[in-house]
Amino acid sequence: MRAAPCGTGCGRTATSYTGPAALTGSERRIAELAAGGRTNSEIGELLHLARRSVETHLTHAYRKLGIRRRAELPAALDRLPVGGK
């Protein structure tokens, strides 16, 4: 007997796709560093990531937070629930 094929997201729990709670740990960490004034290159060096990877994480974070500019990050991150989740 074979198991039925699994659709997208098998084994995952329900998660929010927008808003502060939707950020992954990496997105949150990078967004916090960017909000604190670090450049993408500095963040990449600090976390041993390519600058392009930092840009991708920030792009995803911006979309989830509903913002368009880096200057909006501090206010958007302030909306994070206590404990960051």
N, C-alpha and C positions, 0 to 999 in steps of 0.2 A: 504494500500500500504506500503510495507516494503522498507527500504533503502537498497541499494546494500551493500554487505559486504565490509568492509574496509580492505585494505592490510596493510602491515607494514608501520609505519610512518604516519598514518592518523592524520591529524590536525597539523602536523609539517611543518615548513617551510624548504626550502632547506638549508642544512648546509654543511660545508666542513668536510670531514672525516679525513683529514690529514693536517698537518701543524699547526702553532700556533693558527690560528683562530678556529681550531677544538676543542681546549681544553674547557672543562666545567669550570665553575667558581671554583669548588672544585679542579679540576686538576690543574688549573692555580695557585691557592692560595698555594696548597701543593708543587707544583714544585718551586714556588718562594722561599718558606721557605727552601726547600732542597738546592736550588741553593745558598742560603745565608749561608749555612753551618750547618743547623740544622739536627740532626739525625731523623730517622723515629720515634723513641720513643719520642723525644722532640716535634715533630710535633703533634703526637697523643695526648700528654698531653695538649699541647697548644689549640688544636682544639676539645678536648674531643672525640677522635676517637681511635679505636683499632689500634695497630701498623700494623696489617694485612690490615686494611682498607687503611692506608697511603700507604703501599706497592702496593696495587691494584691500587690506583689512580696514583701513580708514574709509574707503569707498563703501564697503559693506556696512560699516557702523553708521555712516552718514545716512544711508538709505533706511536702515532700521530705526534710527532716531528721528527721521523726518527733517533733517537739516541739510543745508547746502554748503555751509562755510565752516572752516576750522574755528573761527571766532565764536561759533554757536555751541561748540563742544562743552565748555564748562557748565553752561546752563542746562544743557541736555543731560549731562552726566549727573547733575544735582538731582535729577528726577529719579535716579536709581533708588530702588528700595533699600532699606537698611540691610547691610550684609552683602550688597551688590548683586542680589538675585531677585 
